[in-house]
């Protein structure tokens, strides 16, 4: 069984958010990163960081 817990978070600045979570909270960047989307992991918690240019942010202004 996969015990990964994905949580999507809408952020204003994806690179700054990745820097914050990795430098301050012990997360590790995963997979491809872009200005619109990135993923960071700590244990079984995966944060899906969605920026303003991502599909998750469309219609949320």
Rosetta blueprint (number, residue, H / E / L):
1 X L
2 X L
3 X L
4 X L
5 X E
6 X E
7 X E
8 X E
9 X E
10 X E
11 X L
12 X L
13 X L
14 X H
15 X H
16 X H
17 X H
18 X H
19 X H
20 X H
21 X H
22 X H
23 X H
24 X H
25 X H
26 X L
27 X L
28 X E
29 X E
30 X E
31 X L
32 X L
33 X L
34 X L
35 X L
36 X L
37 X E
38 X E
39 X E
40 X E
41 X E
42 X E
43 X L
44 X L
45 X E
46 X E
47 X E
48 X E
49 X E
50 X E
51 X L
52 X L
53 X L
54 X L
55 X H
56 X H
57 X H
58 X L
59 X L
60 X L
61 X L
